[in-house]
Amino acid sequence: MAKSTRQYVFEGMELLPEGLVSFVEKRLESSITGHWQVVVLERYRGLRPNSDGEINWDQQALLRVMDIFWNEAFRDVLGRTERSFVSELMEVRNKVAHNEKFSYDDAERALDTIRRLLMSVSASKAAEKIEGMRDEVLRIKFRELVRNEERKKTHKFDISVETVAGLKPWREIVTPHDDVATGEFQQAEFAADLAKVYNGSAPKEYRDPQEFLARTYLTDGLRTLLQRAAKRLSGSGGDPVVELQTNFGGGKTHSMLALYHMVGADNAKDLPGVDQLLEGEGLTVPKDVKRAVLVGTSRGPQDVIVTDDGLEIRTTWGEMAWQLGGKAGYDLVADCDKNGVAPGSNLLETLFTTYSPCLILIDEWVAYLRQIYKTEGLPSGTFDANLSFVQSLTEAVKACPQALLMASLPASQIEVGGDGGKEALDRLKQTFSRVESSWQPATLEESYEIVRRRLFKEVTSDMAPHKDNTLKQFGKLYRENTDTFPAGCDTEEYKRKMEKAFPIHPELFDQLYETWGAIEKFQRTRGILRLMAQVIHQLWMDNDKSVMIMPASVPMRWTGSMPSGPVTVLII
């Protein structure tokens, strides 16, 4: 018998203790003087201990305790966004307890909130289970929507742009990628996850170097980044440390993935776009580059990694050394790892020299460090020890001509989270400011191509003249009606923008980037990908005959076109 949406939410809520208990207990222990269990039982009257005097944690107890003790125990390491997750899940728990029904959207929202809360405390294993449940709900919802659409015989309003004689509809000129056309994409697949690529669990379009780079538009900033990395790893110059800092959804992780795949390829020049990038500068990527990938949301500071050969790895520096050199690499920092003491720059320099050329990628670092803030007794070492490691790491990388460190730092307060996150970010920026290289994020026009390449296949040579004719006729329309259309539409520059964005009209892009992009929680390129994938799928299913996808093409009548998240109304 198929599960109900309520059952999916119930099972998701049941996974909260798996991801939260260790984090909650450690925060309470660090923040409350004396016997924290006694204080918790006094403040939360409905909570009962077991026969050993320990607290019986269930989903309700965890959420209520986080709410009651937020200011004392959790505000330093989590932000307002995470507090809203706790409040929302308390309401979800009440709905489940009272057997209330959940729509597909309600269930997807609840599971996504559970996942986000778990990821904020680096409970990645539990979060992955939740993600699987959420994806299954989305698949069921999609199948139901398709069945409903097939049953409907109601009149559809025709809001398409009239196809002028001689002009082909966009759908005959360019084809969406298969996952977009069929609607089989998952929202999470538009969020690059470095840890999943490293462990082999990411979707193929992110995991496979050929697939990833075929769908990646190499912006000027990304091209420069990859060229400098090739120089550095070859020992012929280049910057030793690169700090990536942009707003929410600004392409930090995507840039790291491009570098990860370039240096990991058997022959980097076989990768789409990379061949021209390297040959144009006379560059090569050395063979057998050692790679260390550290993602702050994939492992919590309370987690100990146990390897197949029995090693117990506790710290970031222990994990880095093990990834670079296996057991022999770990042995160099073993004492520091066991004692939670940061290794000095001389020791790290020995590690990097031994395993050069080497690349260290660190993502979501603030998310990891904020959990250690004002917390003692964690396997990860203290907050200060971890920041001492940052200092030693940057100095050691700088001293090794074939070592490269790239780290992402958030620019949005949403990603920082709490006083601990702010302190971690300030200290990281202070350290990186001495050695880091600047990085140029994508421009607005480059973003057109980023989105287009991810959503659509390339226009074939036999269809290219039809694309050119469409753009030519739009240009003629704008030149002959300058009083009707906005200023600038009749210029060659605007025609170039239309060419980059085709088959999506640049006005739709501009509204999404400039209007929606100003919303703090909207993830810019990632959010636009999610929305436009839904829109394009629906237009494809509806056999849309427009010559381009215009702002008025967004199918407002179909609620499935709206992405989940903080923005649910599209205003253009």
C-alpha positions as CSV (number, residue, x, y, z in Angstrom):
1,M,0.0,0.0,0.0
2,A,1.3,3.4,-0.9
3,K,2.4,5.8,1.9
4,S,0.3,8.9,2.6
5,T,2.0,12.3,2.6
6,R,1.4,12.3,6.4
7,Q,3.3,9.1,6.7
8,Y,6.3,10.5,5.0
9,V,6.3,13.5,7.3
10,F,5.9,11.3,10.3
11,E,8.9,9.1,9.3
12,G,10.9,12.3,8.7
13,M,10.1,13.7,12.1
14,E,11.1,10.4,13.6
15,L,14.6,10.9,12.2
16,L,15.1,14.2,14.1
17,P,16.7,12.5,17.2
18,E,19.2,10.7,15.0
19,G,20.6,14.0,13.9
20,L,20.0,16.3,16.8
21,V,20.5,14.5,20.1
22,S,24.3,14.7,20.1
23,F,24.3,18.4,19.1
24,V,21.6,19.4,21.6
25,E,23.2,17.6,24.5
26,K,26.7,19.1,23.8
27,R,25.2,22.6,23.6
28,L,23.3,22.2,26.8
29,E,26.3,20.8,28.6
30,S,28.5,23.6,27.4
31,S,26.0,26.4,28.2
32,I,24.4,25.4,31.5
33,T,26.4,25.5,34.8
34,G,26.1,22.4,36.9
35,H,23.9,19.4,36.0
36,W,22.3,20.4,32.8
37,Q,19.8,17.5,32.8
38,V,18.4,18.7,36.1
39,V,18.0,22.2,34.8
40,V,16.3,21.0,31.6
41,L,13.9,18.8,33.6
42,E,13.0,21.8,35.9
43,R,12.4,24.1,33.0
44,Y,10.5,21.6,30.8
45,R,8.0,20.1,33.2
46,G,6.6,17.6,30.7
47,L,9.9,15.9,30.2
48,R,10.6,12.6,32.0
49,P,13.9,10.9,32.6
50,N,14.5,7.2,32.2
51,S,15.5,4.8,35.0
52,D,19.1,6.0,34.7
53,G,18.1,9.6,35.2
54,E,18.9,10.4,31.5
55,I,16.5,12.4,29.3
56,N,14.3,10.4,26.9
57,W,14.7,12.4,23.7
58,D,12.0,12.3,21.2
59,Q,11.2,14.8,18.4
60,Q,8.9,16.9,20.6
61,A,11.4,17.1,23.5
62,L,14.3,18.1,21.2
63,L,12.3,20.9,19.6
64,R,10.8,22.2,22.8
65,V,14.2,22.2,24.6
66,M,15.8,24.0,21.7
67,D,13.0,26.6,21.8
68,I,13.1,27.0,25.6
69,F,16.9,27.2,25.9
70,W,17.5,29.1,22.6
71,N,19.1,32.2,24.1
72,E,21.3,30.3,26.6
73,A,22.5,27.4,24.4
74,F,21.8,27.8,20.7
75,R,21.8,31.4,19.7
76,D,25.5,31.6,19.5
77,V,25.8,28.8,17.0
78,L,22.5,29.0,15.0
79,G,20.8,32.0,13.5
80,R,17.3,33.3,13.1
81,T,16.6,31.1,10.1
82,E,17.3,28.0,12.2
83,R,15.1,29.2,15.0
84,S,12.3,29.6,12.5
85,F,12.9,26.0,11.4
86,V,12.5,24.9,15.0
87,S,9.2,26.8,15.4
88,E,7.9,25.5,12.1
89,L,8.7,21.9,13.0
90,M,6.9,22.3,16.3
91,E,3.8,23.1,14.4
92,V,4.4,20.2,12.0
93,R,4.8,17.9,14.9
94,N,1.4,19.0,16.3
95,K,-0.3,18.5,12.9
96,V,1.2,14.9,12.8
97,A,0.1,14.2,16.3
98,H,-3.5,15.3,15.6
99,N,-3.6,13.2,12.3
100,E,-4.1,16.3,10.2
101,K,-3.7,15.9,6.4
102,F,-0.7,17.1,4.5
103,S,-0.9,18.3,0.9
104,Y,2.1,17.4,-1.4
105,D,3.4,20.9,-0.9
106,D,2.9,20.8,2.9
107,A,4.8,17.5,3.1
108,E,7.6,18.6,0.8
109,R,7.9,21.8,2.8
110,A,8.0,20.0,6.1
111,L,10.6,17.5,4.9
112,D,12.8,20.2,3.4
113,T,12.7,22.1,6.7
114,I,13.7,19.0,8.6
115,R,16.6,18.5,6.1
116,R,17.7,22.1,6.4
117,L,17.7,22.0,10.2
118,L,19.8,18.8,10.2
119,M,22.2,20.2,7.7
120,S,22.7,23.3,9.8
121,V,24.2,21.0,12.6
122,S,26.1,18.9,10.0
123,A,23.9,15.8,10.5
124,S,24.4,14.9,6.9
125,K,23.5,11.2,7.1
126,A,20.1,11.9,8.6
127,A,19.6,14.8,6.2
128,E,20.3,12.5,3.2
129,K,17.5,10.1,4.4
130,I,15.1,13.0,4.6
131,E,16.2,14.2,1.2
132,G,15.3,10.8,-0.3
133,M,11.8,11.0,1.3
134,R,11.3,14.6,0.0
135,D,12.3,13.5,-3.5
136,E,9.8,10.6,-3.4
137,V,7.0,13.0,-2.4
138,L,8.0,15.3,-5.3
139,R,7.9,12.3,-7.8
140,I,4.5,11.3,-6.5
141,K,3.2,14.8,-6.8
142,F,4.6,15.1,-10.4
143,R,2.9,11.9,-11.5
144,E,-0.4,13.0,-10.0
145,L,-0.1,16.4,-11.7
146,V,0.5,14.7,-15.1
147,R,-2.6,12.5,-14.6
148,N,-4.7,15.5,-13.7
149,E,-3.5,17.5,-16.7
150,E,-4.4,14.6,-19.0
151,R,-7.8,14.4,-17.5
152,K,-8.5,18.1,-17.9
153,K,-10.4,19.2,-20.9
154,T,-10.8,22.8,-19.8
155,H,-10.1,25.8,-22.0
156,K,-6.5,27.1,-21.8
157,F,-5.8,30.8,-22.2
158,D,-3.4,31.4,-25.1
159,I,-0.8,33.8,-23.8
160,S,1.9,32.8,-26.3
161,V,3.7,35.1,-28.6
162,E,2.2,34.7,-32.0
163,T,4.5,32.9,-34.4
164,V,5.2,35.1,-37.3
165,A,5.3,33.4,-40.7
166,G,8.7,32.0,-41.3
167,L,9.7,31.9,-37.6
168,K,9.9,28.6,-35.8
169,P,8.7,28.2,-32.2
170,W,11.5,28.0,-29.7
171,R,10.8,24.3,-29.1
172,E,11.6,23.4,-32.6
173,I,15.0,25.3,-32.5
174,V,16.3,24.2,-29.1
175,T,15.6,21.2,-26.9
176,P,15.6,21.1,-23.0
177,H,17.9,18.6,-21.4
178,D,16.1,15.3,-20.9
179,D,15.6,15.7,-17.1
180,V,14.0,19.2,-17.7
181,A,11.8,18.1,-20.6
182,T,10.4,15.1,-18.7
183,G,10.2,16.8,-15.3
184,E,12.4,14.1,-13.7
185,F,14.8,16.7,-12.2
186,Q,14.8,17.1,-8.5
187,Q,15.0,20.6,-6.9
188,A,18.1,19.5,-4.9
189,E,20.0,18.6,-8.1
190,F,20.4,22.3,-8.8
191,A,22.4,22.7,-5.6
192,A,26.0,21.6,-6.2
193,D,27.2,19.5,-3.3
194,L,31.0,19.0,-3.1
195,A,30.8,16.3,-0.5
196,K,28.4,14.1,-2.6
197,V,30.6,14.5,-5.6
198,Y,33.6,13.4,-3.6
199,N,31.9,10.3,-2.1
200,G,30.2,9.4,-5.4
201,S,26.6,9.9,-4.5
202,A,25.9,13.1,-6.5
203,P,23.7,13.0,-9.7
204,K,25.7,12.2,-12.8
205,E,25.6,15.7,-14.2
206,Y,27.6,16.8,-11.1
207,R,29.6,13.6,-10.5
208,D,30.8,13.0,-14.1
209,P,33.5,15.5,-15.3
210,Q,32.4,15.4,-18.9
211,E,28.7,15.9,-18.0
212,F,29.4,18.6,-15.5
213,L,31.7,20.7,-17.7
214,A,29.4,20.2,-20.8
215,R,26.7,22.0,-18.8
216,T,28.9,24.6,-17.3
217,Y,29.5,28.0,-18.9
218,L,33.0,29.1,-18.2
219,T,32.7,32.7,-17.1
220,D,35.7,35.1,-17.3
221,G,36.1,34.7,-13.5
222,L,36.0,30.9,-13.6
223,R,38.4,30.8,-16.6
224,T,40.9,32.9,-14.7
225,L,40.4,30.8,-11.6
226,L,41.1,27.5,-13.5
227,Q,44.1,29.0,-15.3
228,R,45.7,30.3,-12.1
229,A,45.1,26.9,-10.5
230,A,46.9,25.1,-13.3
231,K,49.8,27.5,-12.9
232,R,50.0,27.0,-9.2
233,L,49.8,23.2,-9.3
234,S,52.4,23.1,-12.0
235,G,54.8,25.1,-9.8
236,S,54.9,28.0,-12.3
237,G,53.2,30.8,-10.3
238,G,49.6,31.4,-9.4
239,D,48.0,32.2,-6.2
240,P,48.4,29.8,-3.2
241,V,45.1,30.7,-1.5
242,V,41.8,31.6,-3.1
243,E,38.8,32.8,-1.1
244,L,35.4,32.6,-2.8
245,Q,32.9,34.9,-1.3
246,T,29.5,35.8,-2.9
247,N,25.9,36.1,-1.8
248,F,23.6,33.1,-1.3
249,G,23.6,31.0,-4.5
250,G,26.4,32.9,-6.1
251,G,28.4,30.0,-7.6
252,K,31.0,29.3,-5.0
253,T,30.6,25.5,-4.8
254,H,30.1,25.3,-8.6
255,S,33.5,26.9,-9.1
256,M,35.1,24.5,-6.6
257,L,33.6,21.5,-8.5
258,A,35.0,22.8,-11.8
259,L,38.5,22.9,-10.3
260,Y,38.0,19.5,-8.6
261,H,37.1,17.9,-12.0
262,M,39.8,19.7,-13.9
263,V,42.6,18.5,-11.6
264,G,41.2,15.0,-11.2
265,A,40.8,14.2,-14.9
266,D,43.2,11.7,-16.6
267,N,43.7,14.4,-19.2
268,A,42.2,17.8,-18.4
269,K,42.4,18.8,-22.1
270,D,39.7,16.2,-22.9
271,L,37.2,18.1,-20.8
272,P,34.7,20.4,-22.6
273,G,35.9,24.0,-22.6
274,V,39.0,23.2,-20.5
275,D,41.1,22.3,-23.6
276,Q,40.8,25.8,-25.1
277,L,41.3,27.4,-21.7
278,L,44.6,25.6,-21.1
279,E,45.9,25.6,-24.7
280,G,45.3,29.3,-25.0
281,E,47.7,30.1,-22.2
282,G,50.1,27.2,-22.9
283,L,49.2,25.5,-19.6
284,T,49.0,21.9,-18.5
285,V,47.6,20.2,-15.4
286,P,50.0,17.9,-13.7
287,K,49.1,14.2,-13.3
288,D,48.1,12.7,-10.0
289,V,47.1,15.8,-8.1
290,K,46.2,14.8,-4.5
291,R,42.8,16.3,-3.5
292,A,41.3,16.9,-0.1
293,V,37.6,17.9,0.1
294,L,36.3,19.2,3.4
295,V,32.6,20.2,3.7
296,G,31.4,21.7,6.9
297,T,27.9,20.4,6.6
298,S,28.8,16.8,5.8
299,R,30.3,16.0,9.2
300,G,29.7,17.5,12.6
301,P,32.4,18.4,15.1
302,Q,31.1,15.7,17.4
303,D,31.5,13.0,14.7
304,V,34.5,10.7,14.5
305,I,35.5,9.1,11.2
306,V,36.4,5.4,11.4
307,T,38.3,4.3,8.3
308,D,38.4,0.8,6.9
309,D,41.8,0.2,8.4
310,G,40.7,1.3,11.8
311,L,41.9,4.9,12.0
312,E,39.7,7.2,14.1
313,I,39.8,10.7,12.7
314,R,38.5,13.5,14.8
315,T,39.6,16.9,13.4
316,T,39.6,18.8,10.1
317,W,43.4,18.6,9.9
318,G,43.3,14.8,10.5
319,E,40.7,14.3,7.7
320,M,42.7,16.5,5.4
321,A,45.9,14.6,6.0
322,W,44.2,11.3,5.5
323,Q,42.6,12.3,2.2
324,L,45.9,13.6,0.9
325,G,48.2,10.7,2.0
326,G,46.1,7.9,3.5
327,K,47.4,6.4,6.7
328,A,51.0,7.7,6.1
329,G,49.6,11.2,5.6
330,Y,47.5,10.9,8.7
331,D,50.4,9.6,10.8
332,L,52.1,13.0,10.3
333,V,49.4,14.8,12.3
334,A,48.1,11.8,14.3
335,D,49.1,13.3,17.7
336,C,47.6,16.6,16.9
337,D,44.4,14.9,15.8
338,K,44.0,12.8,18.9
339,N,44.6,15.7,21.2
340,G,42.6,18.3,19.3
341,V,45.6,20.5,18.9
342,A,46.2,22.4,15.7
343,P,49.4,21.4,13.8
344,G,52.0,24.1,13.2
345,S,52.7,25.4,9.7
346,N,56.1,23.5,9.6
347,L,54.3,20.2,10.1
348,L,51.7,21.0,7.4
349,E,54.4,22.2,5.1
350,T,56.0,18.7,5.4
351,L,52.6,17.2,4.6
352,F,52.0,19.3,1.5
353,T,55.6,18.9,0.2
354,T,55.3,15.1,0.6
355,Y,52.0,15.0,-1.3
356,S,52.4,17.7,-3.9
357,P,50.9,18.7,-6.2
358,C,47.9,19.0,-3.9
359,L,44.6,20.8,-3.8
360,I,42.6,21.5,-0.6
361,L,38.9,22.5,-1.1
362,I,37.0,23.7,2.0
363,D,33.3,24.5,1.7
364,E,30.8,25.6,4.3
365,W,33.6,26.2,6.8
366,V,31.6,28.7,8.8
367,A,28.8,26.2,9.2
368,Y,31.3,23.8,10.9
369,L,33.1,26.4,13.0
370,R,30.0,28.0,14.5
371,Q,29.1,24.7,16.1
372,I,32.4,24.7,18.1
373,Y,31.9,28.2,19.4
374,K,32.0,28.3,23.2
375,T,31.8,24.5,23.3
376,E,34.4,22.3,25.0
377,G,35.1,18.6,24.9
378,L,34.3,18.0,21.2
379,P,36.5,15.6,19.2
380,S,37.1,18.4,16.7
381,G,39.1,20.5,19.1
382,T,38.2,23.9,20.3
383,F,37.1,27.0,18.4
384,D,40.5,28.6,18.9
385,A,42.4,25.4,17.9
386,N,40.5,25.3,14.6
387,L,41.2,29.0,13.9
388,S,44.9,28.4,14.7
389,F,44.7,25.6,12.1
390,V,43.5,28.1,9.6
391,Q,46.5,30.3,10.2
392,S,48.9,27.4,10.0
393,L,47.2,26.1,6.9
394,T,47.4,29.3,4.9
395,E,51.1,29.8,5.8
396,A,52.0,26.3,4.9
397,V,50.2,26.4,1.5
398,K,51.9,29.6,0.7
399,A,55.3,28.0,1.4
400,C,54.7,25.0,-0.9
401,P,54.9,26.0,-4.6
402,Q,52.6,23.2,-5.8
403,A,49.9,23.4,-3.1
404,L,46.6,25.3,-3.6
405,L,43.9,26.1,-1.0
406,M,40.5,27.2,-2.0
407,A,37.8,28.0,0.6
408,S,34.3,29.4,0.4
409,L,33.0,32.1,2.8
410,P,29.5,33.3,3.0
411,A,28.5,36.9,2.2
412,S,24.9,36.5,3.3
413,Q,23.8,36.7,6.9
414,I,21.5,33.8,6.3
415,E,24.5,31.5,5.7
416,V,26.4,32.9,8.7
417,G,24.0,32.0,11.5
418,G,24.4,33.3,15.1
419,D,27.2,34.9,17.1
420,G,29.4,31.9,16.6
421,G,29.1,32.1,12.8
422,K,29.8,35.9,12.8
423,E,32.9,35.4,15.0
424,A,34.1,32.5,12.8
425,L,33.6,34.6,9.6
426,D,35.4,37.6,11.0
427,R,38.4,35.5,12.0
428,L,38.5,33.6,8.7
429,K,38.3,36.9,6.7
430,Q,41.1,38.4,8.9
431,T,43.4,35.4,8.1
432,F,42.5,35.1,4.5
433,S,42.9,38.9,3.8
434,R,46.7,38.5,4.2
435,V,47.1,35.9,1.5
436,E,44.0,35.3,-0.6
437,S,43.5,36.0,-4.3
438,S,40.4,37.8,-5.5
439,W,37.7,36.0,-7.4
440,Q,35.2,37.5,-9.8
441,P,31.7,36.0,-9.7
442,A,29.5,35.8,-12.8
443,T,28.2,38.9,-14.3
444,L,24.5,39.2,-15.2
445,E,25.0,38.4,-18.8
446,E,27.2,35.5,-18.0
447,S,24.4,34.2,-15.8
448,Y,22.2,34.0,-18.8
449,E,24.5,31.5,-20.3
450,I,25.0,29.6,-17.1
451,V,21.2,29.0,-16.8
452,R,20.7,28.4,-20.5
453,R,23.4,25.8,-20.7
454,R,22.1,23.9,-17.7
455,L,18.5,23.8,-18.9
456,F,19.0,23.4,-22.7
457,K,21.0,21.4,-25.2
458,E,23.1,23.3,-27.7
459,V,21.3,24.6,-30.8
460,T,22.3,22.3,-33.7
461,S,23.9,23.7,-36.8
462,D,20.8,23.1,-38.9
463,M,18.7,25.1,-36.5
464,A,21.2,28.0,-36.0
465,P,19.8,30.0,-39.0
466,H,16.3,29.8,-37.5
467,K,17.6,31.1,-34.2
468,D,19.4,33.9,-36.0
469,N,16.2,34.8,-37.9
470,T,14.2,35.0,-34.7
471,L,16.7,37.4,-33.2
472,K,16.8,39.4,-36.4
473,Q,13.0,39.8,-36.4
474,F,12.9,40.8,-32.7
475,G,15.6,43.4,-33.5
476,K,13.6,44.7,-36.4
477,L,10.4,44.9,-34.2
478,Y,12.2,46.9,-31.5
479,R,13.8,49.3,-34.0
480,E,10.6,50.0,-35.8
481,N,8.6,50.6,-32.5
482,T,11.0,52.5,-30.3
483,D,8.0,54.4,-28.7
484,T,6.4,51.1,-27.6
485,F,9.3,49.2,-26.1
486,P,11.8,50.2,-23.3
487,A,14.8,52.3,-24.3
488,G,17.8,50.2,-25.3
489,C,15.8,47.3,-26.9
490,D,16.8,48.4,-30.4
491,T,20.5,48.3,-29.8
492,E,23.1,45.8,-30.9
493,E,24.0,45.2,-27.3
494,Y,20.5,44.1,-26.5
495,K,20.5,41.8,-29.5
496,R,23.7,40.2,-28.1
497,K,21.9,39.8,-24.7
498,M,19.0,38.0,-26.5
499,E,21.5,35.7,-28.3
500,K,23.1,34.7,-24.9
501,A,19.7,34.1,-23.3
502,F,17.9,32.4,-26.1
503,P,15.3,30.8,-26.0
504,I,14.5,32.8,-22.8
505,H,13.9,36.5,-23.3
506,P,16.5,38.5,-21.3
507,E,13.7,40.7,-19.8
508,L,12.5,37.6,-17.9
509,F,16.1,37.0,-16.7
510,D,16.6,40.6,-15.7
511,Q,13.4,40.6,-13.6
512,L,14.3,37.4,-11.8
513,Y,17.9,38.5,-11.1
514,E,17.3,42.1,-10.2
515,T,13.9,41.9,-8.5
516,W,14.0,38.4,-7.0
517,G,17.8,38.6,-6.5
518,A,17.2,41.5,-4.0
519,I,15.3,39.1,-1.7
520,E,17.7,37.9,1.0
521,K,16.7,34.2,1.0
522,F,16.5,33.9,-2.8
523,Q,19.5,32.0,-4.1
524,R,19.9,33.9,-7.4
525,T,21.3,31.5,-10.1
526,R,20.3,28.3,-8.2
527,G,16.8,29.7,-7.4
528,I,16.3,30.8,-11.0
529,L,17.4,27.4,-12.3
530,R,14.8,25.8,-10.0
531,L,12.0,28.1,-11.2
532,M,12.9,28.0,-14.9
533,A,13.2,24.2,-14.9
534,Q,9.6,24.0,-13.7
535,V,8.4,26.6,-16.2
536,I,10.2,25.1,-19.2
537,H,9.0,21.6,-18.3
538,Q,5.4,22.9,-18.2
539,L,5.7,24.8,-21.5
540,W,7.2,21.7,-23.1
541,M,4.3,19.6,-21.9
542,D,1.8,22.2,-23.1
543,N,3.4,22.2,-26.6
544,D,4.0,25.9,-26.3
545,K,4.4,27.5,-29.7
546,S,6.0,30.9,-28.7
547,V,9.0,32.0,-30.6
548,M,10.7,32.8,-27.3
549,I,10.0,32.2,-23.6
550,M,8.7,35.6,-22.5
551,P,7.8,37.0,-19.0
552,A,4.1,36.3,-19.9
553,S,5.0,32.7,-20.7
554,V,5.3,31.8,-17.1
555,P,2.3,29.5,-16.5
556,M,0.7,31.1,-13.5
557,R,-2.3,28.9,-13.7
558,W,-0.2,25.9,-12.7
559,T,0.9,26.1,-9.1
560,G,3.5,23.5,-9.7
561,S,5.6,26.1,-11.5
562,M,6.3,27.9,-8.2
563,P,9.5,26.7,-6.5
564,S,9.3,25.8,-2.9
565,G,10.9,28.2,-0.5
566,P,10.4,31.7,0.8
567,V,9.1,33.1,-2.4
568,T,5.8,31.8,-3.6
569,V,4.4,34.7,-5.7
570,L,6.0,35.8,-9.0
571,I,5.6,39.5,-9.7
572,I,7.0,40.7,-13.1
